[in-house]
């Protein structure tokens, strides 16, 4: 009992109260994430849309998400974390209900586009706020706990959504909207603004600081890391698009696919809380390289699977890679994000997931159609191996950049205590928000 208590204290103790409010909001929101689980079935069976029309709606959701993460990142830095989160959640709840009542294709498509935009705008603000409130030494634990809550909530939502759908699909939209509003209320009543503004001196010669867009575009270390995450996401998201097709070719039912893929959530819920202790003190580049290799092996073995137990084994293997990848990814992206551009950096990183979500099923389908099922999965294994090498090669540069950004060399002042300086014209033109808008983008 003492060992369990010690482990529990080591895993959860000492984290800020604000983190636990955010964690609770995440869990509640994910427990009610019914719509995404059943949206394709709802569109084809309840609304009578063709598979092509349903694919269009889902694609527009992804397009909205790509816009949302970009705009949400800008608003997070310029407007604040808290107002961005509140706007995103309330907007998502409103659009969730609108989508539930929409009937014509144009209305459903518009609702999906706006819902994706609002829902994904919350990701950069949430990530930036987590980094703001959690000390660097505790971020590995904090991000692991949050990832655990995401998967626990999503796993439960998949089960609960099935029962709710029996009472009527509209209930899915209502419950999803309600849990989103509850999360907004938690933020409104319990969470304060955490954005802080660095009082940075002018650049030598009187030049203004670089604009946000130019800063990110010239940050090769960060963009290289985002590119590696994009390739990881392209491999990982094949479990949603091509894996059920491969299992169908093996004569397995959709119910079997559901049971097999559920192993992913079960393993994460059971084992994710042990990961921080396992990888603590180890080189992040080595951990990320190992995670890429394990994920590649798991997806590569799918080429030889022909029975449910074999497919289940492949899921367990690549899930282990996912569990190693997620907390290391989150802590590293936190350290590579400059304070004043933290929201935008989070938005660009999230954008890699949105791009992968749109490209992965198309690319996977083309490879499968042109080359074959075996070549698709062996290609995933090859990408995993190449990514492992890339992490080992690029790791030292990332750690040097993180070390440069780590010391607080400039004084910080709460944003409420200073007058916001007028943005430079170049930055305003490059990053002006159009409209405000995580995770299974689990990582």
BATOR-892691 format. One record per residue (C-alpha): z, y, x; residue in three letters; residue number from 1. Coordinates in steps of 0.05 Angstrom, whole numbers, padded with zeros to 5 digits. Layout:
BEGIN
@z=Z; y=Y; x=X; numar=ALA; senu=NUM
...
This chain:
BEGIN
@z=00000; y=00000; x=00000; numar=UNK; senu=1
@z=00016; y=00047; x=00057; numar=UNK; senu=2
@z=-00052; y=00033; x=00088; numar=UNK; senu=3
@z=-00088; y=00050; x=00022; numar=UNK; senu=4
@z=-00047; y=00113; x=00014; numar=UNK; senu=5
@z=-00062; y=00134; x=00085; numar=UNK; senu=6
@z=-00136; y=00121; x=00075; numar=UNK; senu=7
@z=-00136; y=00160; x=00010; numar=UNK; senu=8
@z=-00100; y=00219; x=00042; numar=UNK; senu=9
@z=-00148; y=00218; x=00101; numar=UNK; senu=10
@z=-00208; y=00217; x=00055; numar=UNK; senu=11
@z=-00187; y=00269; x=00003; numar=UNK; senu=12
@z=-00129; y=00308; x=00032; numar=UNK; senu=13
@z=-00131; y=00380; x=00056; numar=UNK; senu=14
@z=-00195; y=00401; x=00020; numar=UNK; senu=15
@z=-00196; y=00471; x=-00013; numar=UNK; senu=16
@z=-00181; y=00477; x=-00087; numar=UNK; senu=17
@z=-00249; y=00509; x=-00099; numar=UNK; senu=18
@z=-00282; y=00447; x=-00072; numar=UNK; senu=19
@z=-00247; y=00404; x=-00123; numar=UNK; senu=20
@z=-00269; y=00451; x=-00180; numar=UNK; senu=21
@z=-00341; y=00444; x=-00155; numar=UNK; senu=22
@z=-00332; y=00369; x=-00148; numar=UNK; senu=23
@z=-00306; y=00363; x=-00219; numar=UNK; senu=24
@z=-00365; y=00404; x=-00245; numar=UNK; senu=25
@z=-00413; y=00358; x=-00208; numar=UNK; senu=26
@z=-00382; y=00295; x=-00237; numar=UNK; senu=27
@z=-00382; y=00323; x=-00308; numar=UNK; senu=28
@z=-00453; y=00348; x=-00303; numar=UNK; senu=29
@z=-00478; y=00281; x=-00275; numar=UNK; senu=30
@z=-00440; y=00241; x=-00328; numar=UNK; senu=31
@z=-00483; y=00277; x=-00380; numar=UNK; senu=32
@z=-00549; y=00274; x=-00343; numar=UNK; senu=33
@z=-00581; y=00233; x=-00398; numar=UNK; senu=34
@z=-00649; y=00266; x=-00406; numar=UNK; senu=35
@z=-00680; y=00252; x=-00339; numar=UNK; senu=36
@z=-00663; y=00178; x=-00344; numar=UNK; senu=37
@z=-00700; y=00169; x=-00410; numar=UNK; senu=38
@z=-00750; y=00226; x=-00410; numar=UNK; senu=39
@z=-00812; y=00183; x=-00397; numar=UNK; senu=40
@z=-00792; y=00134; x=-00452; numar=UNK; senu=41
@z=-00775; y=00191; x=-00500; numar=UNK; senu=42
@z=-00843; y=00225; x=-00489; numar=UNK; senu=43
@z=-00884; y=00162; x=-00499; numar=UNK; senu=44
@z=-00845; y=00125; x=-00553; numar=UNK; senu=45
@z=-00811; y=00180; x=-00593; numar=UNK; senu=46
@z=-00862; y=00237; x=-00585; numar=UNK; senu=47
@z=-00923; y=00193; x=-00582; numar=UNK; senu=48
@z=-00953; y=00224; x=-00519; numar=UNK; senu=49
@z=-00999; y=00184; x=-00475; numar=UNK; senu=50
@z=-00977; y=00163; x=-00405; numar=UNK; senu=51
@z=-01022; y=00217; x=-00376; numar=UNK; senu=52
@z=-00990; y=00270; x=-00419; numar=UNK; senu=53
@z=-00921; y=00245; x=-00402; numar=UNK; senu=54
@z=-00940; y=00247; x=-00328; numar=UNK; senu=55
@z=-00962; y=00319; x=-00337; numar=UNK; senu=56
@z=-00895; y=00338; x=-00367; numar=UNK; senu=57
@z=-00856; y=00304; x=-00312; numar=UNK; senu=58
@z=-00901; y=00337; x=-00260; numar=UNK; senu=59
@z=-00887; y=00405; x=-00290; numar=UNK; senu=60
@z=-00813; y=00390; x=-00286; numar=UNK; senu=61
@z=-00824; y=00380; x=-00211; numar=UNK; senu=62
@z=-00865; y=00444; x=-00204; numar=UNK; senu=63
@z=-00810; y=00482; x=-00239; numar=UNK; senu=64
@z=-00759; y=00451; x=-00192; numar=UNK; senu=65
@z=-00799; y=00473; x=-00131; numar=UNK; senu=66
@z=-00800; y=00545; x=-00158; numar=UNK; senu=67
@z=-00727; y=00540; x=-00176; numar=UNK; senu=68
@z=-00702; y=00519; x=-00108; numar=UNK; senu=69
@z=-00741; y=00575; x=-00074; numar=UNK; senu=70
@z=-00720; y=00630; x=-00122; numar=UNK; senu=71
@z=-00650; y=00602; x=-00127; numar=UNK; senu=72
@z=-00641; y=00605; x=-00052; numar=UNK; senu=73
@z=-00663; y=00678; x=-00051; numar=UNK; senu=74
@z=-00616; y=00697; x=-00108; numar=UNK; senu=75
@z=-00559; y=00659; x=-00075; numar=UNK; senu=76
@z=-00562; y=00705; x=-00015; numar=UNK; senu=77
@z=-00582; y=00770; x=-00049; numar=UNK; senu=78
@z=-00544; y=00765; x=-00116; numar=UNK; senu=79
@z=-00488; y=00716; x=-00101; numar=UNK; senu=80
@z=-00470; y=00643; x=-00107; numar=UNK; senu=81
@z=-00428; y=00649; x=-00171; numar=UNK; senu=82
@z=-00477; y=00690; x=-00214; numar=UNK; senu=83
@z=-00535; y=00645; x=-00191; numar=UNK; senu=84
@z=-00497; y=00582; x=-00211; numar=UNK; senu=85
@z=-00476; y=00611; x=-00278; numar=UNK; senu=86
@z=-00547; y=00634; x=-00294; numar=UNK; senu=87
@z=-00577; y=00568; x=-00272; numar=UNK; senu=88
@z=-00529; y=00526; x=-00313; numar=UNK; senu=89
@z=-00532; y=00568; x=-00376; numar=UNK; senu=90
@z=-00608; y=00572; x=-00371; numar=UNK; senu=91
@z=-00613; y=00497; x=-00361; numar=UNK; senu=92
@z=-00569; y=00483; x=-00421; numar=UNK; senu=93
@z=-00611; y=00530; x=-00464; numar=UNK; senu=94
@z=-00677; y=00499; x=-00442; numar=UNK; senu=95
@z=-00648; y=00429; x=-00451; numar=UNK; senu=96
@z=-00637; y=00442; x=-00524; numar=UNK; senu=97
@z=-00705; y=00477; x=-00530; numar=UNK; senu=98
@z=-00738; y=00415; x=-00500; numar=UNK; senu=99
@z=-00702; y=00370; x=-00549; numar=UNK; senu=100
@z=-00729; y=00409; x=-00608; numar=UNK; senu=101
@z=-00799; y=00421; x=-00580; numar=UNK; senu=102
@z=-00856; y=00383; x=-00614; numar=UNK; senu=103
@z=-00926; y=00406; x=-00592; numar=UNK; senu=104
@z=-00947; y=00385; x=-00522; numar=UNK; senu=105
@z=-00952; y=00457; x=-00498; numar=UNK; senu=106
@z=-00880; y=00471; x=-00520; numar=UNK; senu=107
@z=-00854; y=00407; x=-00487; numar=UNK; senu=108
@z=-00892; y=00422; x=-00423; numar=UNK; senu=109
@z=-00866; y=00494; x=-00421; numar=UNK; senu=110
@z=-00795; y=00471; x=-00435; numar=UNK; senu=111
@z=-00799; y=00419; x=-00379; numar=UNK; senu=112
@z=-00826; y=00472; x=-00330; numar=UNK; senu=113
@z=-00770; y=00521; x=-00346; numar=UNK; senu=114
@z=-00716; y=00467; x=-00348; numar=UNK; senu=115
@z=-00736; y=00443; x=-00279; numar=UNK; senu=116
@z=-00735; y=00514; x=-00253; numar=UNK; senu=117
@z=-00665; y=00530; x=-00279; numar=UNK; senu=118
@z=-00635; y=00462; x=-00262; numar=UNK; senu=119
@z=-00659; y=00462; x=-00190; numar=UNK; senu=120
@z=-00640; y=00535; x=-00178; numar=UNK; senu=121
@z=-00567; y=00513; x=-00177; numar=UNK; senu=122
@z=-00577; y=00468; x=-00116; numar=UNK; senu=123
@z=-00581; y=00523; x=-00062; numar=UNK; senu=124
@z=-00523; y=00562; x=-00092; numar=UNK; senu=125
@z=-00480; y=00500; x=-00098; numar=UNK; senu=126
@z=-00495; y=00478; x=-00027; numar=UNK; senu=127
@z=-00482; y=00547; x=00001; numar=UNK; senu=128
@z=-00416; y=00553; x=-00037; numar=UNK; senu=129
@z=-00394; y=00485; x=-00011; numar=UNK; senu=130
@z=-00408; y=00508; x=00060; numar=UNK; senu=131
@z=-00372; y=00574; x=00048; numar=UNK; senu=132
@z=-00306; y=00543; x=00024; numar=UNK; senu=133
@z=-00301; y=00478; x=00065; numar=UNK; senu=134
@z=-00283; y=00485; x=00139; numar=UNK; senu=135
@z=-00332; y=00454; x=00188; numar=UNK; senu=136
@z=-00284; y=00399; x=00208; numar=UNK; senu=137
@z=-00278; y=00375; x=00135; numar=UNK; senu=138
@z=-00351; y=00380; x=00113; numar=UNK; senu=139
@z=-00368; y=00308; x=00128; numar=UNK; senu=140
@z=-00313; y=00285; x=00081; numar=UNK; senu=141
@z=-00330; y=00337; x=00029; numar=UNK; senu=142
@z=-00404; y=00322; x=00026; numar=UNK; senu=143
@z=-00389; y=00247; x=00023; numar=UNK; senu=144
@z=-00341; y=00257; x=-00035; numar=UNK; senu=145
@z=-00392; y=00300; x=-00072; numar=UNK; senu=146
@z=-00447; y=00249; x=-00060; numar=UNK; senu=147
@z=-00400; y=00196; x=-00087; numar=UNK; senu=148
@z=-00388; y=00237; x=-00150; numar=UNK; senu=149
@z=-00463; y=00247; x=-00160; numar=UNK; senu=150
@z=-00477; y=00172; x=-00157; numar=UNK; senu=151
@z=-00417; y=00153; x=-00200; numar=UNK; senu=152
@z=-00437; y=00203; x=-00253; numar=UNK; senu=153
@z=-00510; y=00183; x=-00252; numar=UNK; senu=154
@z=-00494; y=00108; x=-00255; numar=UNK; senu=155
@z=-00449; y=00119; x=-00315; numar=UNK; senu=156
@z=-00500; y=00165; x=-00348; numar=UNK; senu=157
@z=-00554; y=00111; x=-00344; numar=UNK; senu=158
@z=-00509; y=00065; x=-00384; numar=UNK; senu=159
@z=-00483; y=00117; x=-00433; numar=UNK; senu=160
@z=-00553; y=00144; x=-00446; numar=UNK; senu=161
@z=-00575; y=00076; x=-00471; numar=UNK; senu=162
@z=-00521; y=00078; x=-00525; numar=UNK; senu=163
@z=-00535; y=00151; x=-00542; numar=UNK; senu=164
@z=-00609; y=00137; x=-00550; numar=UNK; senu=165
@z=-00594; y=00086; x=-00604; numar=UNK; senu=166
@z=-00562; y=00142; x=-00646; numar=UNK; senu=167
@z=-00623; y=00187; x=-00636; numar=UNK; senu=168
@z=-00658; y=00218; x=-00576; numar=UNK; senu=169
@z=-00636; y=00288; x=-00596; numar=UNK; senu=170
@z=-00565; y=00267; x=-00579; numar=UNK; senu=171
@z=-00587; y=00258; x=-00506; numar=UNK; senu=172
@z=-00608; y=00331; x=-00502; numar=UNK; senu=173
@z=-00546; y=00357; x=-00538; numar=UNK; senu=174
@z=-00497; y=00319; x=-00493; numar=UNK; senu=175
@z=-00535; y=00338; x=-00430; numar=UNK; senu=176
@z=-00533; y=00411; x=-00450; numar=UNK; senu=177
@z=-00459; y=00407; x=-00468; numar=UNK; senu=178
@z=-00438; y=00379; x=-00401; numar=UNK; senu=179
@z=-00479; y=00432; x=-00366; numar=UNK; senu=180
@z=-00442; y=00486; x=-00405; numar=UNK; senu=181
@z=-00375; y=00454; x=-00388; numar=UNK; senu=182
@z=-00394; y=00458; x=-00314; numar=UNK; senu=183
@z=-00412; y=00532; x=-00323; numar=UNK; senu=184
@z=-00344; y=00544; x=-00356; numar=UNK; senu=185
@z=-00309; y=00512; x=-00297; numar=UNK; senu=186
@z=-00346; y=00558; x=-00249; numar=UNK; senu=187
@z=-00334; y=00619; x=-00293; numar=UNK; senu=188
@z=-00259; y=00608; x=-00301; numar=UNK; senu=189
@z=-00239; y=00575; x=-00235; numar=UNK; senu=190
@z=-00289; y=00593; x=-00181; numar=UNK; senu=191
@z=-00294; y=00661; x=-00147; numar=UNK; senu=192
@z=-00353; y=00689; x=-00109; numar=UNK; senu=193
@z=-00354; y=00662; x=-00038; numar=UNK; senu=194
@z=-00413; y=00700; x=-00008; numar=UNK; senu=195
@z=-00395; y=00741; x=00053; numar=UNK; senu=196
@z=-00439; y=00792; x=00088; numar=UNK; senu=197
@z=-00442; y=00797; x=00164; numar=UNK; senu=198
@z=-00439; y=00868; x=00191; numar=UNK; senu=199
@z=-00496; y=00857; x=00241; numar=UNK; senu=200
@z=-00517; y=00911; x=00290; numar=UNK; senu=201
@z=-00588; y=00936; x=00292; numar=UNK; senu=202
@z=-00637; y=00900; x=00337; numar=UNK; senu=203
@z=-00651; y=00929; x=00407; numar=UNK; senu=204
@z=-00695; y=00991; x=00403; numar=UNK; senu=205
@z=-00673; y=01007; x=00332; numar=UNK; senu=206
@z=-00715; y=00952; x=00301; numar=UNK; senu=207
@z=-00691; y=00923; x=00235; numar=UNK; senu=208
@z=-00668; y=00850; x=00231; numar=UNK; senu=209
@z=-00723; y=00800; x=00218; numar=UNK; senu=210
@z=-00740; y=00788; x=00145; numar=UNK; senu=211
@z=-00715; y=00724; x=00113; numar=UNK; senu=212
@z=-00783; y=00692; x=00106; numar=UNK; senu=213
@z=-00802; y=00707; x=00177; numar=UNK; senu=214
@z=-00736; y=00681; x=00203; numar=UNK; senu=215
@z=-00744; y=00615; x=00169; numar=UNK; senu=216
@z=-00818; y=00609; x=00186; numar=UNK; senu=217
@z=-00803; y=00619; x=00260; numar=UNK; senu=218
@z=-00743; y=00572; x=00261; numar=UNK; senu=219
@z=-00778; y=00511; x=00290; numar=UNK; senu=220
@z=-00715; y=00471; x=00298; numar=UNK; senu=221
@z=-00697; y=00478; x=00225; numar=UNK; senu=222
@z=-00768; y=00467; x=00200; numar=UNK; senu=223
@z=-00773; y=00405; x=00243; numar=UNK; senu=224
@z=-00711; y=00378; x=00210; numar=UNK; senu=225
@z=-00739; y=00394; x=00141; numar=UNK; senu=226
@z=-00803; y=00358; x=00158; numar=UNK; senu=227
@z=-00765; y=00296; x=00178; numar=UNK; senu=228
@z=-00727; y=00299; x=00112; numar=UNK; senu=229
@z=-00794; y=00305; x=00075; numar=UNK; senu=230
@z=-00818; y=00240; x=00107; numar=UNK; senu=231
@z=-00752; y=00206; x=00091; numar=UNK; senu=232
@z=-00758; y=00228; x=00018; numar=UNK; senu=233
@z=-00830; y=00203; x=00014; numar=UNK; senu=234
@z=-00806; y=00134; x=00034; numar=UNK; senu=235
@z=-00742; y=00135; x=-00007; numar=UNK; senu=236
@z=-00774; y=00157; x=-00072; numar=UNK; senu=237
@z=-00820; y=00096; x=-00072; numar=UNK; senu=238
@z=-00762; y=00060; x=-00105; numar=UNK; senu=239
@z=-00775; y=00100; x=-00169; numar=UNK; senu=240
@z=-00851; y=00096; x=-00170; numar=UNK; senu=241
@z=-00879; y=00035; x=-00133; numar=UNK; senu=242
@z=-00819; y=-00012; x=-00132; numar=UNK; senu=243
@z=-00820; y=-00026; x=-00208; numar=UNK; senu=244
@z=-00896; y=-00039; x=-00203; numar=UNK; senu=245
@z=-00886; y=-00087; x=-00145; numar=UNK; senu=246
@z=-00832; y=-00124; x=-00184; numar=UNK; senu=247
@z=-00877; y=-00127; x=-00245; numar=UNK; senu=248
@z=-00931; y=-00159; x=-00202; numar=UNK; senu=249
@z=-00880; y=-00212; x=-00183; numar=UNK; senu=250
@z=-00870; y=-00229; x=-00256; numar=UNK; senu=251
@z=-00803; y=-00194; x=-00263; numar=UNK; senu=252
@z=-00784; y=-00155; x=-00326; numar=UNK; senu=253
@z=-00764; y=-00081; x=-00330; numar=UNK; senu=254
@z=-00693; y=-00104; x=-00346; numar=UNK; senu=255
@z=-00692; y=-00141; x=-00280; numar=UNK; senu=256
@z=-00715; y=-00078; x=-00244; numar=UNK; senu=257
@z=-00659; y=-00040; x=-00277; numar=UNK; senu=258
@z=-00607; y=-00091; x=-00254; numar=UNK; senu=259
@z=-00635; y=-00092; x=-00183; numar=UNK; senu=260
@z=-00638; y=-00017; x=-00176; numar=UNK; senu=261
@z=-00567; y=-00011; x=-00204; numar=UNK; senu=262
@z=-00543; y=-00044; x=-00140; numar=UNK; senu=263
@z=-00560; y=00022; x=-00105; numar=UNK; senu=264
@z=-00509; y=00061; x=-00146; numar=UNK; senu=265
@z=-00457; y=00006; x=-00145; numar=UNK; senu=266
@z=-00458; y=00000; x=-00069; numar=UNK; senu=267
@z=-00454; y=00076; x=-00060; numar=UNK; senu=268
@z=-00395; y=00082; x=-00109; numar=UNK; senu=269
@z=-00358; y=00025; x=-00075; numar=UNK; senu=270
@z=-00373; y=00041; x=-00002; numar=UNK; senu=271
@z=-00391; y=00115; x=00006; numar=UNK; senu=272
@z=-00319; y=00138; x=00015; numar=UNK; senu=273
@z=-00312; y=00093; x=00076; numar=UNK; senu=274
@z=-00373; y=00123; x=00111; numar=UNK; senu=275
@z=-00339; y=00186; x=00139; numar=UNK; senu=276
@z=-00289; y=00146; x=00178; numar=UNK; senu=277
@z=-00344; y=00099; x=00202; numar=UNK; senu=278
@z=-00389; y=00154; x=00231; numar=UNK; senu=279
@z=-00336; y=00205; x=00251; numar=UNK; senu=280
@z=-00342; y=00226; x=00323; numar=UNK; senu=281
@z=-00410; y=00193; x=00332; numar=UNK; senu=282
@z=-00473; y=00229; x=00351; numar=UNK; senu=283
@z=-00507; y=00255; x=00288; numar=UNK; senu=284
@z=-00576; y=00244; x=00318; numar=UNK; senu=285
@z=-00558; y=00171; x=00332; numar=UNK; senu=286
@z=-00531; y=00162; x=00261; numar=UNK; senu=287
@z=-00593; y=00193; x=00230; numar=UNK; senu=288
@z=-00638; y=00151; x=00274; numar=UNK; senu=289
@z=-00601; y=00088; x=00254; numar=UNK; senu=290
@z=-00604; y=00109; x=00180; numar=UNK; senu=291
@z=-00680; y=00119; x=00185; numar=UNK; senu=292
@z=-00689; y=00051; x=00218; numar=UNK; senu=293
@z=-00646; y=00015; x=00167; numar=UNK; senu=294
@z=-00682; y=00049; x=00109; numar=UNK; senu=295
@z=-00749; y=00030; x=00140; numar=UNK; senu=296
@z=-00728; y=-00043; x=00147; numar=UNK; senu=297
@z=-00703; y=-00045; x=00075; numar=UNK; senu=298
@z=-00767; y=-00017; x=00046; numar=UNK; senu=299
@z=-00810; y=-00057; x=00094; numar=UNK; senu=300
@z=-00780; y=-00123; x=00072; numar=UNK; senu=301
@z=-00804; y=-00108; x=00001; numar=UNK; senu=302
@z=-00873; y=-00130; x=00026; numar=UNK; senu=303
@z=-00847; y=-00202; x=00028; numar=UNK; senu=304
@z=-00802; y=-00201; x=-00034; numar=UNK; senu=305
@z=-00822; y=-00247; x=-00092; numar=UNK; senu=306
@z=-00757; y=-00260; x=-00129; numar=UNK; senu=307
@z=-00702; y=-00217; x=-00159; numar=UNK; senu=308
@z=-00651; y=-00236; x=-00106; numar=UNK; senu=309
@z=-00699; y=-00217; x=-00050; numar=UNK; senu=310
@z=-00713; y=-00149; x=-00082; numar=UNK; senu=311
@z=-00638; y=-00140; x=-00090; numar=UNK; senu=312
@z=-00629; y=-00154; x=-00016; numar=UNK; senu=313
@z=-00680; y=-00100; x=00002; numar=UNK; senu=314
@z=-00644; y=-00050; x=-00043; numar=UNK; senu=315
@z=-00577; y=-00065; x=-00010; numar=UNK; senu=316
@z=-00608; y=-00055; x=00060; numar=UNK; senu=317
@z=-00641; y=00012; x=00047; numar=UNK; senu=318
@z=-00580; y=00036; x=00008; numar=UNK; senu=319
@z=-00539; y=00026; x=00072; numar=UNK; senu=320
@z=-00588; y=00072; x=00107; numar=UNK; senu=321
@z=-00583; y=00123; x=00050; numar=UNK; senu=322
@z=-00507; y=00122; x=00056; numar=UNK; senu=323
@z=-00510; y=00137; x=00130; numar=UNK; senu=324
@z=-00563; y=00190; x=00122; numar=UNK; senu=325
@z=-00535; y=00233; x=00066; numar=UNK; senu=326
@z=-00469; y=00260; x=00096; numar=UNK; senu=327
@z=-00500; y=00270; x=00165; numar=UNK; senu=328
@z=-00559; y=00307; x=00134; numar=UNK; senu=329
@z=-00514; y=00352; x=00093; numar=UNK; senu=330
@z=-00467; y=00372; x=00150; numar=UNK; senu=331
@z=-00526; y=00385; x=00197; numar=UNK; senu=332
@z=-00564; y=00429; x=00148; numar=UNK; senu=333
@z=-00499; y=00468; x=00138; numar=UNK; senu=334
@z=-00493; y=00482; x=00212; numar=UNK; senu=335
@z=-00567; y=00501; x=00219; numar=UNK; senu=336
@z=-00562; y=00554; x=00164; numar=UNK; senu=337
@z=-00545; y=00625; x=00187; numar=UNK; senu=338
@z=-00491; y=00657; x=00145; numar=UNK; senu=339
@z=-00533; y=00713; x=00116; numar=UNK; senu=340
@z=-00591; y=00666; x=00097; numar=UNK; senu=341
@z=-00550; y=00605; x=00076; numar=UNK; senu=342
@z=-00577; y=00603; x=00006; numar=UNK; senu=343
@z=-00650; y=00610; x=00028; numar=UNK; senu=344
@z=-00642; y=00555; x=00080; numar=UNK; senu=345
@z=-00611; y=00510; x=00028; numar=UNK; senu=346
@z=-00670; y=00526; x=-00018; numar=UNK; senu=347
@z=-00723; y=00509; x=00034; numar=UNK; senu=348
@z=-00687; y=00444; x=00049; numar=UNK; senu=349
@z=-00684; y=00426; x=-00025; numar=UNK; senu=350
@z=-00758; y=00444; x=-00030; numar=UNK; senu=351
@z=-00773; y=00384; x=00014; numar=UNK; senu=352
@z=-00745; y=00339; x=-00040; numar=UNK; senu=353
@z=-00785; y=00373; x=-00094; numar=UNK; senu=354
@z=-00850; y=00365; x=-00055; numar=UNK; senu=355
@z=-00834; y=00292; x=-00041; numar=UNK; senu=356
@z=-00819; y=00281; x=-00115; numar=UNK; senu=357
@z=-00889; y=00305; x=-00133; numar=UNK; senu=358
@z=-00927; y=00273; x=-00075; numar=UNK; senu=359
@z=-00891; y=00206; x=-00066; numar=UNK; senu=360
@z=-00917; y=00171; x=-00129; numar=UNK; senu=361
@z=-00988; y=00196; x=-00118; numar=UNK; senu=362
@z=-00989; y=00178; x=-00044; numar=UNK; senu=363
@z=-00956; y=00111; x=-00057; numar=UNK; senu=364
@z=-01005; y=00094; x=-00112; numar=UNK; senu=365
@z=-01065; y=00112; x=-00069; numar=UNK; senu=366
@z=-01041; y=00070; x=-00010; numar=UNK; senu=367
@z=-01026; y=00012; x=-00056; numar=UNK; senu=368
@z=-01093; y=00017; x=-00090; numar=UNK; senu=369
@z=-01135; y=00026; x=-00028; numar=UNK; senu=370
@z=-01098; y=-00016; x=00023; numar=UNK; senu=371
@z=-01052; y=-00062; x=-00016; numar=UNK; senu=372
@z=-00979; y=-00074; x=-00034; numar=UNK; senu=373
@z=-00961; y=-00105; x=00033; numar=UNK; senu=374
@z=-00991; y=-00048; x=00072; numar=UNK; senu=375
@z=-00953; y=00003; x=00030; numar=UNK; senu=376
@z=-00884; y=-00026; x=00047; numar=UNK; senu=377
@z=-00900; y=-00041; x=00119; numar=UNK; senu=378
@z=-00924; y=00031; x=00124; numar=UNK; senu=379
@z=-00855; y=00053; x=00099; numar=UNK; senu=380
@z=-00824; y=00011; x=00155; numar=UNK; senu=381
@z=-00869; y=00044; x=00207; numar=UNK; senu=382
@z=-00850; y=00114; x=00182; numar=UNK; senu=383
@z=-00776; y=00095; x=00186; numar=UNK; senu=384
@z=-00785; y=00073; x=00259; numar=UNK; senu=385
@z=-00823; y=00136; x=00278; numar=UNK; senu=386
@z=-00770; y=00179; x=00244; numar=UNK; senu=387
@z=-00715; y=00144; x=00284; numar=UNK; senu=388
@z=-00751; y=00162; x=00349; numar=UNK; senu=389
@z=-00762; y=00234; x=00324; numar=UNK; senu=390
@z=-00687; y=00242; x=00309; numar=UNK; senu=391
@z=-00669; y=00218; x=00378; numar=UNK; senu=392
@z=-00719; y=00266; x=00411; numar=UNK; senu=393
@z=-00703; y=00327; x=00368; numar=UNK; senu=394
@z=-00628; y=00316; x=00363; numar=UNK; senu=395
@z=-00607; y=00354; x=00426; numar=UNK; senu=396
@z=-00645; y=00417; x=00405; numar=UNK; senu=397
@z=-00613; y=00414; x=00336; numar=UNK; senu=398
@z=-00543; y=00408; x=00365; numar=UNK; senu=399
@z=-00556; y=00466; x=00412; numar=UNK; senu=400
@z=-00578; y=00509; x=00353; numar=UNK; senu=401
@z=-00517; y=00488; x=00313; numar=UNK; senu=402
@z=-00472; y=00506; x=00372; numar=UNK; senu=403
@z=-00505; y=00575; x=00377; numar=UNK; senu=404
@z=-00492; y=00589; x=00303; numar=UNK; senu=405
@z=-00422; y=00559; x=00302; numar=UNK; senu=406
@z=-00380; y=00614; x=00334; numar=UNK; senu=407
@z=-00363; y=00672; x=00287; numar=UNK; senu=408
@z=-00385; y=00726; x=00336; numar=UNK; senu=409
@z=-00393; y=00780; x=00283; numar=UNK; senu=410
@z=-00339; y=00805; x=00236; numar=UNK; senu=411
@z=-00347; y=00786; x=00164; numar=UNK; senu=412
@z=-00328; y=00827; x=00103; numar=UNK; senu=413
@z=-00322; y=00802; x=00031; numar=UNK; senu=414
@z=-00384; y=00823; x=-00006; numar=UNK; senu=415
@z=-00342; y=00858; x=-00058; numar=UNK; senu=416
@z=-00313; y=00905; x=-00006; numar=UNK; senu=417
@z=-00377; y=00934; x=00022; numar=UNK; senu=418
@z=-00438; y=00968; x=-00006; numar=UNK; senu=419
@z=-00499; y=00923; x=-00003; numar=UNK; senu=420
@z=-00549; y=00955; x=00045; numar=UNK; senu=421
@z=-00619; y=00966; x=00020; numar=UNK; senu=422
@z=-00663; y=00908; x=00040; numar=UNK; senu=423
@z=-00719; y=00920; x=00089; numar=UNK; senu=424
@z=-00786; y=00930; x=00057; numar=UNK; senu=425
@z=-00817; y=00870; x=00091; numar=UNK; senu=426
@z=-00761; y=00824; x=00069; numar=UNK; senu=427
@z=-00762; y=00851; x=-00002; numar=UNK; senu=428
@z=-00836; y=00839; x=-00008; numar=UNK; senu=429
@z=-00831; y=00769; x=00021; numar=UNK; senu=430
@z=-00771; y=00744; x=-00017; numar=UNK; senu=431
@z=-00769; y=00783; x=-00083; numar=UNK; senu=432
@z=-00746; y=00734; x=-00136; numar=UNK; senu=433
@z=-00791; y=00718; x=-00194; numar=UNK; senu=434
@z=-00743; y=00686; x=-00243; numar=UNK; senu=435
@z=-00678; y=00647; x=-00233; numar=UNK; senu=436
@z=-00670; y=00572; x=-00238; numar=UNK; senu=437
@z=-00591; y=00382; x=-00152; numar=UNK; senu=438
@z=-00585; y=00295; x=-00140; numar=UNK; senu=439
@z=-00640; y=00221; x=-00163; numar=UNK; senu=440
@z=-00648; y=00262; x=-00103; numar=UNK; senu=441
@z=-00588; y=00231; x=-00078; numar=UNK; senu=442
@z=-00587; y=00259; x=-00009; numar=UNK; senu=443
